[in-house]
Amino acid sequence: MLEIKNIFKTFNKGTVNEKRALNGVNLTLNDGDFCTVIGGNGAGKSTMLNAIAGVWPVDSGAILIDGQDISALPEHKRAPYLGRVFQDPMTGTVADMEIIENLAIAARRGKKRGLSWGVKKGEKEKYRSLLAEFDLGLENRMSTKVGLLSGGQRQAITLLMATIQKPKLLLLDEHTAALDPKTAAKVLELSDKIIEENNLTALMVTHNMNDAISHGNRLIMMNDGKVILDISGEEKKKLTVDQLLQKFEQASGSKIDNDRMLLSKD
């Protein structure tokens, strides 16, 4: 479903601030893979997701989704293939629009627009049913402005918006990092449920080593702009945080020095 072939990206070329962010990344995801991505600050995790999403072009290499090379496509032309949830709950929704209006916009992504009543009765029932599965009471608040919701509720709405059309690839960019632990656990539970029920292919960036191990069927670790570990199957199921740290040290030749990752390992 996703092929990343030897992609490179350098920011601020030829200046004192030159930074090679991606250094020959190669990755292949099969249909239905749920892959967690972990690594320290500057490892290239979010840069890789931005490259897939088309936020900016890569310097070289190729990105293919479902066999189609999207490397030269601008960001808006990649939207029909992708769903994305960001770290900031305020991103991805329109604060001064109602829940139902946000969902209707997401449901029409990539489709031709015409002149007709905004949200039909059948749509409303569909959205109500989808929201009820979240068990957050949002199905009874569909006329509420999204800006009045809590961070966790808003992130749940964003997750639904990103997956309402069953994208070929779902990108989760530290989508629980800004939430309290209880709310983060709920959003992760919802993510697992949506990905499994719709058989989505997904990439989830996280700094939390426990989350990286306990979610998905595959784990990759990045360092210095490339993939240094790729763990799946029974090996991932049996993996512990201490083993993951040990594997990182073996693969990178150094100990992990990222405080945020180490604080989240317990």
The 8 nearest C-alpha neighbors of each residue, nearest first, counted from 0:
[[1, 65, 30, 29, 64, 28, 2, 66],
 [2, 0, 64, 28, 27, 63, 65, 3],
 [3, 1, 27, 63, 62, 26, 4, 64],
 [4, 2, 62, 26, 25, 61, 27, 63],
 [3, 5, 25, 61, 60, 6, 2, 62],
 [4, 6, 23, 24, 60, 25, 3, 7],
 [7, 5, 60, 23, 24, 59, 4, 61],
 [8, 6, 21, 22, 23, 59, 58, 57],
 [7, 9, 21, 58, 57, 20, 19, 10],
 [10, 8, 19, 18, 20, 12, 11, 7],
 [9, 11, 18, 12, 17, 19, 8, 20],
 [12, 10, 17, 14, 16, 13, 18, 9],
 [11, 13, 17, 10, 14, 9, 18, 16],
 [12, 14, 17, 11, 15, 16, 10, 18],
 [15, 13, 16, 17, 12, 11, 18, 10],
 [14, 16, 17, 13, 11, 12, 18, 10],
 [17, 15, 14, 11, 18, 12, 10, 13],
 [18, 16, 11, 12, 14, 15, 10, 13],
 [17, 19, 10, 9, 20, 16, 11, 12],
 [18, 20, 9, 21, 8, 10, 22, 17],
 [19, 21, 224, 8, 43, 9, 18, 22],
 [22, 20, 224, 7, 8, 19, 43, 23],
 [21, 23, 224, 7, 225, 24, 20, 19],
 [22, 24, 5, 6, 7, 225, 21, 25],
 [25, 23, 225, 5, 6, 22, 226, 21],
 [26, 24, 4, 5, 3, 23, 6, 27],
 [25, 27, 3, 2, 24, 28, 4, 1],
 [26, 28, 2, 1, 3, 29, 25, 0],
 [29, 27, 1, 0, 32, 2, 30, 26],
 [28, 30, 0, 32, 31, 27, 1, 200],
 [29, 31, 0, 32, 200, 28, 199, 1],
 [32, 30, 200, 199, 198, 29, 33, 201],
 [31, 33, 200, 29, 30, 34, 28, 201],
 [34, 32, 215, 201, 216, 200, 202, 217],
 [33, 35, 217, 202, 218, 215, 32, 201],
 [34, 36, 203, 218, 211, 202, 204, 219],
 [37, 35, 204, 219, 220, 203, 218, 205],
 [36, 38, 220, 205, 206, 204, 221, 219],
 [39, 37, 221, 220, 42, 222, 206, 40],
 [38, 40, 42, 257, 41, 260, 222, 37],
 [39, 41, 42, 38, 257, 43, 44, 259],
 [40, 42, 43, 39, 223, 20, 224, 44],
 [41, 43, 222, 223, 224, 39, 40, 221],
 [42, 44, 224, 46, 41, 20, 45, 21],
 [45, 43, 47, 46, 42, 204, 48, 221],
 [44, 46, 48, 47, 43, 49, 172, 204],
 [47, 45, 43, 49, 44, 48, 50, 20],
 [46, 48, 50, 45, 44, 49, 43, 51],
 [49, 47, 45, 51, 50, 46, 52, 44],
 [50, 48, 52, 46, 54, 51, 47, 53],
 [49, 51, 47, 53, 48, 52, 46, 54],
 [50, 52, 48, 49, 53, 47, 62, 54],
 [51, 53, 49, 50, 54, 74, 48, 77],
 [54, 52, 74, 55, 50, 51, 73, 49],
 [53, 55, 49, 52, 74, 50, 56, 73],
 [54, 56, 53, 50, 57, 49, 74, 73],
 [57, 55, 53, 58, 50, 54, 70, 71],
 [56, 58, 8, 59, 7, 50, 6, 55],
 [59, 57, 8, 7, 56, 60, 9, 6],
 [60, 58, 7, 6, 57, 61, 8, 5],
 [59, 61, 6, 5, 4, 7, 62, 58],
 [60, 62, 4, 70, 3, 6, 63, 59],
 [63, 61, 3, 70, 2, 68, 69, 4],
 [64, 62, 68, 2, 67, 66, 69, 1],
 [65, 63, 1, 67, 66, 0, 2, 68],
 [64, 66, 0, 67, 1, 63, 167, 2],
 [65, 67, 64, 63, 68, 0, 1, 2],
 [68, 66, 63, 64, 65, 69, 62, 70],
 [67, 69, 63, 70, 62, 66, 64, 61],
 [68, 70, 72, 71, 63, 62, 67, 64],
 [71, 69, 62, 61, 68, 72, 63, 56],
 [72, 70, 69, 73, 56, 68, 53, 61],
 [71, 73, 69, 70, 76, 77, 74, 53],
 [74, 72, 76, 75, 53, 71, 77, 54],
 [73, 75, 53, 77, 76, 54, 52, 72],
 [76, 74, 78, 77, 73, 72, 53, 79],
 [77, 75, 78, 74, 73, 72, 79, 80],
 [76, 78, 74, 75, 80, 79, 72, 81],
 [77, 79, 81, 75, 80, 76, 74, 82],
 [80, 78, 109, 77, 81, 108, 76, 166],
 [81, 79, 167, 166, 78, 77, 168, 82],
 [82, 80, 168, 166, 78, 79, 169, 167],
 [81, 83, 161, 169, 166, 162, 170, 168],
 [84, 82, 170, 161, 169, 171, 81, 85],
 [83, 85, 171, 174, 158, 172, 157, 170],
 [84, 86, 172, 174, 87, 171, 90, 83],
 [85, 87, 174, 173, 172, 176, 88, 177],
 [86, 88, 89, 90, 85, 177, 174, 176],
 [89, 87, 154, 90, 150, 153, 86, 85],
 [90, 88, 87, 91, 92, 153, 94, 150],
 [91, 89, 88, 87, 92, 85, 86, 84],
 [90, 92, 157, 89, 84, 93, 85, 88],
 [93, 91, 90, 94, 157, 101, 89, 145],
 [92, 94, 96, 95, 101, 145, 91, 146],
 [93, 95, 146, 145, 96, 92, 144, 89],
 [96, 94, 144, 93, 146, 145, 97, 147],
 [97, 95, 144, 94, 93, 100, 145, 101],
 [96, 98, 144, 100, 142, 143, 99, 145],
 [99, 97, 141, 101, 100, 145, 143, 142],
 [98, 100, 102, 141, 97, 101, 103, 142],
 [101, 99, 103, 97, 102, 98, 96, 104],
 [102, 100, 98, 104, 103, 99, 97, 105],
 [101, 103, 105, 99, 100, 104, 160, 106],
 [102, 104, 100, 106, 105, 101, 99, 107],
 [105, 103, 101, 107, 102, 106, 100, 108],
 [104, 106, 102, 108, 160, 107, 103, 101],
 [105, 107, 103, 104, 108, 102, 163, 164],
 [108, 106, 104, 110, 105, 109, 103, 112],
 [107, 109, 105, 110, 106, 104, 79, 78],
 [108, 110, 79, 107, 111, 78, 76, 106],
 [111, 109, 107, 108, 112, 106, 79, 113],
 [110, 112, 113, 109, 107, 108, 114, 106],
 [113, 111, 110, 114, 107, 115, 109, 108],
 [112, 114, 115, 111, 116, 110, 117, 107],
 [113, 115, 112, 116, 117, 111, 118, 119],
 [116, 114, 117, 113, 118, 112, 119, 111],
 [115, 117, 118, 119, 114, 113, 120, 112],
 [116, 118, 115, 119, 103, 100, 114, 104],
 [119, 117, 116, 122, 120, 103, 123, 100],
 [118, 120, 122, 121, 123, 117, 116, 124],
 [121, 119, 123, 122, 124, 118, 125, 117],
 [120, 122, 124, 123, 119, 125, 118, 126],
 [123, 121, 125, 119, 120, 124, 126, 118],
 [122, 124, 120, 126, 125, 121, 127, 119],
 [125, 123, 127, 121, 122, 126, 128, 120],
 [124, 126, 122, 128, 123, 127, 129, 121],
 [125, 127, 129, 123, 128, 124, 130, 122],
 [126, 128, 138, 124, 130, 125, 129, 123],
 [127, 129, 131, 125, 126, 130, 124, 132],
 [130, 128, 126, 131, 132, 127, 125, 133],
 [129, 131, 138, 127, 132, 133, 128, 137],
 [130, 132, 128, 138, 133, 129, 134, 127],
 [133, 131, 130, 134, 129, 128, 135, 189],
 [134, 132, 131, 130, 135, 189, 129, 155],
 [133, 135, 132, 131, 136, 130, 137, 138],
 [136, 134, 137, 133, 131, 152, 130, 138],
 [137, 135, 138, 134, 139, 131, 140, 130],
 [136, 138, 140, 139, 135, 130, 141, 131],
 [137, 139, 127, 130, 131, 136, 140, 141],
 [140, 138, 137, 141, 136, 127, 142, 131],
 [141, 139, 137, 143, 142, 138, 136, 98],
 [140, 142, 98, 99, 143, 138, 139, 137],
 [141, 143, 97, 140, 98, 99, 144, 100],
 [144, 142, 97, 140, 141, 98, 145, 147],
 [145, 143, 97, 96, 146, 95, 147, 98],
 [144, 146, 94, 147, 148, 98, 97, 143],
 [145, 147, 94, 144, 148, 95, 93, 96],
 [148, 146, 145, 144, 149, 143, 94, 95],
 [149, 147, 145, 146, 153, 152, 150, 144],
 [148, 150, 152, 151, 153, 147, 146, 154],
 [151, 149, 153, 152, 88, 154, 148, 178],
 [150, 152, 154, 153, 149, 182, 155, 178],
 [153, 151, 155, 149, 154, 150, 148, 156],
 [152, 154, 156, 150, 155, 151, 148, 88],
 [153, 155, 157, 151, 88, 156, 152, 150],
 [154, 156, 158, 152, 153, 157, 151, 159],
 [157, 155, 153, 159, 154, 158, 160, 152],
 [158, 156, 154, 160, 159, 155, 91, 161],
 [159, 157, 155, 161, 156, 160, 154, 84],
 [158, 160, 156, 162, 157, 161, 163, 155],
 [161, 159, 157, 105, 163, 158, 162, 102],
 [162, 160, 82, 158, 159, 83, 163, 157],
 [161, 163, 165, 159, 164, 160, 82, 166],
 [162, 164, 160, 165, 159, 161, 106, 105],
 [163, 165, 162, 166, 106, 161, 105, 160],
 [166, 164, 162, 163, 167, 197, 199, 82],
 [167, 165, 81, 168, 80, 82, 164, 162],
 [166, 168, 80, 81, 200, 165, 199, 169],
 [169, 167, 81, 200, 166, 201, 82, 80],
 [168, 170, 201, 82, 83, 81, 200, 202],
 [171, 169, 83, 202, 201, 82, 203, 172],
 [172, 170, 203, 84, 174, 83, 202, 173],
 [171, 173, 204, 85, 174, 86, 203, 84],
 [174, 172, 205, 86, 204, 176, 175, 171],
 [173, 175, 86, 85, 172, 171, 176, 84],
 [176, 174, 183, 178, 173, 177, 86, 186],
 [175, 177, 173, 178, 174, 86, 183, 205],
 [178, 176, 175, 86, 87, 179, 174, 88],
 [179, 177, 183, 175, 176, 182, 180, 151],
 [178, 180, 182, 181, 183, 177, 176, 175],
 [181, 179, 183, 182, 184, 178, 175, 185],
 [182, 180, 184, 183, 179, 185, 178, 186],
 [181, 183, 185, 184, 179, 180, 151, 178],
 [184, 182, 175, 180, 186, 178, 185, 181],
 [183, 185, 187, 181, 182, 186, 188, 180],
 [186, 184, 188, 182, 183, 187, 189, 181],
 [185, 187, 189, 183, 188, 184, 190, 182],
 [188, 186, 190, 184, 189, 185, 183, 191],
 [187, 189, 185, 191, 186, 190, 184, 192],
 [190, 188, 186, 192, 187, 191, 193, 185],
 [189, 191, 187, 193, 188, 192, 194, 186],
 [192, 190, 188, 194, 189, 193, 195, 187],
 [191, 193, 189, 195, 190, 194, 196, 188],
 [194, 192, 190, 196, 195, 191, 197, 189],
 [195, 193, 199, 191, 197, 192, 198, 196],
 [194, 196, 198, 192, 197, 193, 191, 199],
 [195, 197, 193, 198, 194, 192, 199, 191],
 [196, 198, 199, 194, 195, 193, 165, 192],
 [199, 197, 195, 31, 194, 196, 200, 193],
 [200, 198, 194, 31, 197, 201, 168, 195],
 [199, 201, 31, 32, 168, 33, 30, 169],
 [202, 200, 169, 33, 168, 170, 34, 199],
 [201, 203, 34, 170, 35, 171, 33, 169],
 [204, 202, 171, 35, 36, 172, 170, 34],
 [205, 203, 36, 172, 173, 35, 37, 171],
 [204, 206, 173, 207, 37, 36, 203, 211],
 [207, 205, 260, 37, 208, 38, 259, 204],
 [208, 206, 263, 210, 205, 209, 260, 211],
 [207, 209, 211, 264, 210, 212, 206, 240],
 [208, 210, 212, 211, 207, 264, 213, 240],
 [209, 211, 213, 207, 212, 208, 214, 205],
 [210, 212, 208, 35, 209, 214, 213, 207],
 [213, 211, 209, 210, 214, 208, 235, 238],
 [212, 214, 210, 211, 209, 215, 236, 235],
 [215, 213, 212, 211, 210, 216, 35, 191],
 [214, 216, 33, 34, 217, 35, 213, 218],
 [215, 217, 33, 231, 34, 232, 32, 214],
 [216, 218, 231, 34, 215, 230, 33, 35],
 [219, 217, 35, 230, 34, 229, 36, 231],
 [218, 220, 229, 36, 228, 230, 35, 37],
 [221, 219, 37, 228, 38, 36, 227, 226],
 [222, 220, 226, 38, 225, 42, 227, 37],
 [221, 223, 42, 224, 225, 38, 227, 226],
 [224, 222, 42, 225, 43, 221, 41, 22],
 [223, 225, 21, 43, 22, 42, 20, 222],
 [224, 226, 24, 221, 22, 222, 223, 23],
 [225, 227, 221, 220, 228, 24, 222, 219],
 [226, 228, 221, 220, 250, 225, 222, 229],
 [229, 227, 220, 219, 226, 230, 221, 250],
 [228, 230, 219, 218, 220, 231, 227, 217],
 [231, 229, 218, 235, 217, 219, 228, 234],
 [232, 230, 217, 235, 234, 216, 218, 233],
 [233, 231, 234, 235, 216, 236, 217, 230],
 [232, 234, 236, 235, 237, 231, 238, 230],
 [233, 235, 232, 237, 236, 231, 238, 230],
 [236, 234, 231, 238, 233, 237, 232, 230],
 [235, 237, 233, 234, 238, 232, 212, 213],
 [238, 236, 235, 234, 233, 239, 212, 232],
 [237, 239, 235, 236, 234, 242, 240, 212],
 [240, 238, 242, 241, 243, 237, 212, 209],
 [241, 239, 243, 242, 244, 208, 264, 209],
 [242, 240, 244, 243, 239, 245, 238, 246],
 [243, 241, 245, 239, 240, 244, 246, 238],
 [242, 244, 240, 246, 245, 241, 247, 239],
 [245, 243, 247, 241, 242, 246, 240, 248],
 [244, 246, 242, 248, 243, 247, 241, 249],
 [245, 247, 249, 243, 248, 244, 250, 242],
 [248, 246, 244, 250, 245, 249, 251, 243],
 [249, 247, 253, 254, 245, 252, 251, 246],
 [248, 250, 246, 247, 252, 251, 245, 253],
 [249, 251, 247, 248, 252, 246, 227, 228],
 [252, 250, 248, 253, 249, 247, 227, 222],
 [251, 253, 248, 249, 250, 254, 247, 255],
 [254, 252, 248, 251, 255, 249, 247, 250],
 [255, 253, 248, 256, 252, 247, 244, 251],
 [254, 256, 257, 253, 248, 244, 247, 39],
 [257, 255, 258, 254, 39, 261, 260, 253],
 [256, 258, 39, 260, 259, 255, 261, 40],
 [259, 257, 261, 260, 262, 256, 263, 255],
 [258, 260, 262, 257, 261, 263, 206, 39],
 [261, 259, 263, 206, 258, 262, 257, 207],
 [260, 262, 258, 264, 263, 259, 257, 256],
 [261, 263, 259, 260, 264, 258, 265, 207],
 [264, 262, 207, 260, 261, 265, 259, 208],
 [263, 265, 261, 208, 262, 209, 207, 260],
 [264, 263, 262, 209, 261, 240, 208, 207]]
